[in-house]
Amino acid sequence: MTSEWWRTATIYQIYPRSFADANGDGMGDLAGITAHLADLQELGVDAIWLSPFYTSPQHDAGYDVADYCDVDPLFGTLADFDAMLAEAHDRGIRVIVDLVPNHSSEEHEWFQAALAAAPGSAERARYLFRDGRGPAGDEPPNNWESVFGGPAWTRVVEADGTPGQWYLHLFDSSQPDFDWTNEEVREEFRRILRFWLDRGVDGFRVDVAHGMIKADGLPDYTPPAEGGSMGGAGGVEASAAGGSAGASAGASAGASAWAVADGASEAAAGVTLEPEISDEGDGAPYWGQEGVHEIYRDWRALLDEYPGERILAAEAWVDPLPRVAKWVRPDEMHQAFNFAYLETPWDAAALRLVVDASLAAFGAVGAPSTWVLSNHDVVRHATRLSVTEPNPQGHGLGPRSKGIPDYADGVHRARAATAFMLALPGSSYLYQGEELGLPEVIDLPDDARQDPTWFRTNGERYGRDGCRVPLPWNADAANYGFGASGTPWLPQPDRWASLARDVQRDDPSSTLALYRDALRLRREHALGAGSLEWLELDRPSVAAFRNGDVVVVANTGSEPVPLPDGTVLLASGPLDGDSLPADTTAWLAR
């Protein structure tokens, strides 16, 4: 009998270069992770997911992999990885590692061999090399654009010094795409999977899991003028502005009757509830092609050979939710990130609709829904949910951005959103530092930025550096405890002193305490394994539900609402007698 731990797990994402620096070179490392596993055990997470730590020139923070079966010296050694893994397992924490199968680094030995080989060679067949268009072949093979901005094709110089073929890179030019129609590529990734499974990892988060297969003929494609799938590190280019569009003020004092709520309009939240699964592509000929599912069925069979319930988690930026569910059918992956939920504004009607859509879509294929608010690719939700101007995903925030909230307002709403999320049935993902209430770092100097997006758009988009700033562990230590010496790879703001973990640890009103209490109550009341029943308070600004013996009430409006009877188990902020203030969530025992 299996435990299917992944159905209810809380999984904590570690971005290794920004977590903790044990050797003082300004870069987080595996030994730094090992040193703080006790803190994560105290927090109450079930598993950790590590962003890439493999050998890499670091043009895209490790998502450009040169050797998939070794540790980059920046982060340590394979022995350091083994020590970290053993310590995590001793503490009851499972370990998931990132896998980047869509593309490699340009420094990967395969790509170097491809550059040295002739057109039509077996070496070039591992990647997507094509002849150019036009009489001299000096135009790209098609009009595709890179997720990071600019063309998705780069022309090479052949061995004889003449301009030659072009290669595809959906991301940076240093990240050439593999050709997944090539069996040699597929066999190589089977080897890579076995390498890490044999070391004892508990699964893989698969980067750009909706990519890899491109439409036959690589046809031209022009994304819609407004939005469109960016995929992978860029995400869905949709407005991430916060606000309470559907919230209303005021509540009658007598509104205390609870009942199972009727559904609201799908259009109110922009999500699709119908759990049918389409076989059509994603519009873009490089995202969501049917051939990716054959790859994951193959991988699932491989993982099932190993004991201990090893898992696959998909980073699949596709829309609508019923299409995401294709990645988690019983013979494919175990989980898929719920980006529709991440991009939902703090609005009661929108939340109800996306939760219903998620439970329906994933439930239709027997999979758990996942819930996530922040990761290494998006503006931290302590800022994002309260931004009042459109902020397309992947663009980031900086000094010239508009609509940036006051920190106190932003973190207040973020705490409420987290309390709502952690009470939902299914599995939740946390991003390092959100348990400290860390905001997006807006005021990074231009010369400190390192995201390829910043450079490929000539500073038009700030990119993702603002959510990747190294963590504060100790308010009074050098680099706020991130590392005893050295200069952190991204500068830390002065605000980090007041948000450091040691300052928050013994403060019962801190964001860290809120996360710790919520995870404890989530386990004690088995909320991850529960079910959801919407409750009606006749307040448009309120999203309320029952999960087992816990009632959850979230006020997304601007005015307080009456709090129903019950014993308060958790509140994201101070309560006002029998009222639930604006931007506050409470858990009640009833």
MONOR-V242867 format. One record per pair of residues at least 4 apart in sequence whose C-alpha atoms are under 6 Angstrom apart, sorted by the first residue. I is the first residue (numbers start at 1). J is the second residue. D is the distance in Angstrom with one decimal. If there is no record, write none. Layout:
((I;J;D) (I;J;D))
//
This chain:
((7;368;5.5) (7;426;5.7) (7;427;5.7) (8;426;4.9) (8;427;4.4) (8;528;4.5) (8;529;5.9) (9;46;5.7) (9;427;4.9) (10;45;5.4) (10;46;5.4) (10;427;5.8) (10;428;4.8) (10;429;5.7) (11;46;5.9) (11;47;4.7) (11;48;5.4) (11;429;4.8) (12;48;4.6) (12;429;5.8) (12;430;4.7) (12;431;5.8) (13;48;5.7) (13;49;4.7) (13;430;6.0) (13;431;4.8) (13;432;5.8) (14;49;5.9) (14;50;4.9) (14;432;5.7) (15;51;5.2) (16;28;5.4) (16;29;5.8) (17;27;5.1) (17;28;3.9) (18;28;5.2) (18;470;4.0) (19;28;5.5) (19;471;5.7) (20;28;4.6) (20;32;4.6) (20;482;4.9) (21;27;5.6) (21;28;3.9) (21;29;5.5) (21;32;5.2) (21;482;5.7) (21;483;4.6) (22;31;5.8) (22;32;4.7) (24;483;5.4) (24;484;5.8) (24;485;4.7) (24;486;5.1) (25;486;5.1) (26;486;4.9) (26;487;4.8) (26;488;4.0) (26;489;5.4) (27;489;6.0) (29;75;4.0) (30;75;5.5) (34;84;5.0) (43;516;5.0) (44;519;6.0) (46;93;5.3) (47;93;4.8) (47;94;4.3) (47;95;5.7) (48;95;5.1) (49;95;6.0) (49;96;4.5) (49;97;5.5) (50;97;5.0) (51;98;5.2) (52;62;5.4) (52;98;5.5) (53;71;5.8) (54;68;5.9) (54;70;5.6) (54;71;4.4) (54;72;5.0) (55;66;5.5) (55;67;5.1) (55;70;5.9) (55;71;5.3) (55;72;3.8) (56;62;5.6) (56;64;6.0) (56;65;4.9) (56;66;4.9) (58;62;4.8) (60;64;5.9) (64;104;5.4) (64;105;4.3) (64;175;5.7) (65;104;5.1) (65;105;4.8) (66;105;5.1) (66;107;5.5) (66;108;4.1) (71;77;5.3) (71;78;5.8) (76;80;5.9) (88;93;4.9) (89;93;5.2) (89;94;6.0) (94;202;6.0) (95;201;5.7) (95;202;5.3) (96;202;5.4) (96;203;4.7) (96;204;5.2) (97;204;4.9) (98;204;5.5) (98;205;4.8) (99;206;5.0) (99;207;6.0) (100;207;5.1) (102;177;5.7) (102;178;6.0) (102;212;4.8) (103;175;5.7) (103;176;5.3) (103;177;4.1) (103;178;5.3) (104;175;5.4) (104;176;5.9) (105;174;5.8) (105;175;4.8) (106;111;5.8) (106;174;5.0) (106;175;5.8) (114;123;4.7) (114;124;4.6) (126;178;5.9) (126;179;5.4) (127;177;5.9) (127;178;4.3) (127;179;4.6) (128;167;5.6) (128;168;5.6) (128;179;5.4) (129;166;5.5) (129;167;4.4) (130;165;5.6) (130;166;5.4) (131;165;4.8) (132;137;4.0) (132;138;5.7) (132;139;5.3) (132;140;5.1) (132;141;4.8) (133;137;4.6) (133;139;4.8) (133;140;6.0) (133;141;5.5) (134;139;5.9) (142;220;5.3) (143;220;5.4) (144;152;5.5) (145;150;5.7) (145;151;4.5) (145;152;4.7) (146;150;5.6) (146;151;5.4) (146;152;4.4) (146;170;4.7) (146;171;5.2) (147;171;5.3) (147;230;5.5) (148;171;5.7) (148;453;4.8) (149;456;5.6) (149;457;5.7) (152;168;5.8) (152;169;5.1) (152;170;5.3) (153;167;5.5) (153;168;4.7) (153;169;6.0) (154;166;5.3) (154;167;5.6) (155;165;5.7) (155;166;4.1) (156;164;5.4) (156;165;5.8) (157;161;5.7) (157;162;5.6) (157;163;4.7) (157;164;5.3) (158;162;5.5) (158;164;5.3) (168;176;5.9) (168;177;5.8) (169;173;5.7) (169;175;5.7) (169;176;4.5) (169;177;5.2) (194;198;5.7) (196;201;6.0) (197;201;5.2) (202;310;4.6) (203;310;4.7) (203;311;4.3) (203;312;5.6) (204;312;5.0) (205;312;6.0) (205;313;4.6) (206;314;5.2) (206;315;5.9) (207;315;5.4) (208;232;4.4) (208;315;5.6) (209;314;5.5) (209;315;5.3) (209;316;5.1) (210;287;5.4) (210;288;4.7) (210;316;4.8) (211;287;4.9) (213;291;6.0) (213;292;5.9) (214;285;5.8) (214;286;4.5) (215;285;5.0) (223;228;5.9) (224;228;5.9) (227;237;4.8) (227;238;5.2) (228;237;5.7) (229;236;4.7) (230;234;5.4) (230;235;5.1) (230;236;5.2) (231;235;4.5) (231;317;5.4) (233;377;5.7) (234;394;4.7) (237;392;5.3) (237;393;4.8) (238;392;5.1) (238;393;5.8) (239;390;5.3) (239;391;5.4) (239;392;4.6) (240;391;5.3) (240;392;5.9) (241;387;5.3) (241;388;5.7) (241;389;5.7) (241;390;4.8) (241;391;5.8) (242;345;5.1) (242;385;4.3) (242;386;4.7) (242;387;5.1) (242;388;5.9) (243;386;5.8) (244;346;5.8) (244;347;5.0) (246;347;5.7) (247;540;5.9) (247;541;4.1) (247;557;4.6) (248;540;5.9) (248;541;5.3) (248;557;5.7) (249;558;6.0) (249;559;5.1) (251;561;5.7) (258;535;5.7) (258;536;5.2) (258;537;5.8) (259;535;5.1) (259;536;5.2) (260;534;5.3) (260;535;4.7) (261;534;5.3) (261;535;5.2) (261;536;5.0) (266;271;5.9) (269;350;4.2) (269;353;6.0) (273;357;4.4) (275;322;5.3) (275;360;5.9) (275;361;4.7) (277;322;5.4) (277;323;5.7) (281;288;5.6) (281;289;5.2) (282;287;5.8) (282;288;5.1) (296;300;5.9) (296;332;5.3) (297;331;5.7) (297;332;4.8) (300;332;5.6) (311;334;5.9) (312;333;5.0) (312;334;5.5) (313;335;4.6) (313;336;5.3) (314;336;4.4) (315;337;5.7) (322;361;4.8) (325;361;6.0) (325;362;5.3) (327;333;5.8) (328;332;5.5) (328;333;4.6) (328;334;5.4) (328;335;5.9) (329;365;5.3) (338;370;5.7) (338;371;5.8) (342;372;5.6) (342;373;4.8) (347;556;5.6) (348;541;5.4) (348;542;5.5) (348;543;4.8) (348;556;6.0) (354;358;5.9) (357;361;5.9) (358;362;6.0) (359;363;5.5) (359;369;6.0) (360;364;5.9) (362;367;5.1) (362;368;6.0) (362;369;5.7) (363;367;5.5) (368;426;5.2) (369;426;5.2) (370;426;5.7) (370;427;4.7) (370;428;5.6) (371;428;4.8) (372;429;5.1) (374;380;5.5) (374;381;5.8) (374;431;5.7) (375;431;5.1) (377;464;5.7) (379;384;5.6) (379;440;6.0) (379;467;6.0) (380;384;5.9) (380;439;5.8) (380;440;5.2) (380;467;5.8) (381;385;5.5) (381;414;6.0) (382;410;5.2) (382;411;4.6) (382;414;4.9) (382;439;5.0) (383;410;5.2) (383;439;5.4) (383;440;5.9) (386;405;5.8) (386;410;5.4) (387;403;5.2) (387;404;5.1) (387;405;5.7) (388;403;4.5) (389;403;4.8) (394;463;5.9) (395;461;4.7) (395;462;5.7) (395;463;5.1) (396;462;5.0) (396;463;4.6) (396;464;5.6) (397;401;5.7) (397;442;5.8) (397;462;5.9) (398;442;4.5) (398;443;5.9) (399;443;5.5) (405;410;5.9) (413;583;5.1) (415;572;5.5) (416;572;5.2) (416;584;4.9) (416;585;4.9) (423;527;6.0) (425;527;5.6) (425;528;4.2) (425;529;5.7) (425;530;5.3) (425;531;5.8) (426;528;4.7) (433;438;5.7) (434;438;5.5) (435;512;5.0) (435;515;5.9) (436;511;5.5) (436;512;5.2) (437;511;5.8) (440;466;5.2) (440;467;5.2) (441;466;4.5) (451;463;5.9) (452;456;6.0) (453;457;6.0) (453;463;5.3) (454;459;4.8) (454;461;5.5) (454;462;5.2) (454;463;5.6) (469;490;5.6) (472;480;4.8) (472;481;5.9) (472;482;5.9) (472;496;5.8) (472;500;4.7) (473;480;5.7) (473;481;4.8) (473;500;4.9) (473;501;4.8) (474;480;4.9) (474;481;4.6) (474;500;5.4) (474;502;5.3) (475;480;5.1) (475;497;4.4) (475;500;5.3) (477;481;5.1) (478;484;5.6) (479;483;6.0) (496;500;5.9) (501;505;5.8) (504;510;5.4) (508;513;5.5) (513;517;6.0) (514;518;6.0) (518;522;5.9) (521;525;5.9) (522;526;5.8) (522;527;5.2) (530;547;5.8) (531;547;5.4) (532;546;5.8) (532;547;5.1) (533;545;5.3) (533;546;5.1) (534;544;6.0) (534;545;4.2) (535;544;5.3) (535;545;4.9) (541;555;5.8) (541;556;5.3) (541;557;4.8) (542;554;5.6) (542;555;4.7) (543;554;5.2) (544;552;5.4) (544;553;4.4) (545;551;5.8) (545;552;5.4) (546;550;5.7) (546;551;4.4) (550;588;5.6) (550;589;5.0) (551;587;5.6) (551;588;5.0) (552;586;5.8) (552;587;4.6) (553;585;5.5) (553;586;5.4) (554;584;5.9) (554;585;4.2) (555;582;5.6) (555;583;5.4) (555;584;5.5) (556;583;5.0) (557;582;5.4) (558;582;4.9) (559;582;5.2) (560;579;6.0) (560;580;5.3) (560;581;4.1) (560;582;5.3) (561;579;5.5) (561;580;5.3) (562;579;4.5) (563;578;5.3) (563;579;5.0) (563;580;5.4) (566;588;5.4) (566;589;5.5) (566;590;5.1) (567;588;5.2) (567;589;5.1) (568;587;5.9) (568;588;4.5) (569;587;5.3) (569;588;5.3) (570;586;5.6) (570;587;5.0) (571;585;5.8) (571;586;4.3) (572;584;5.7) (572;585;5.4) (573;584;6.0) (575;580;5.8))
//
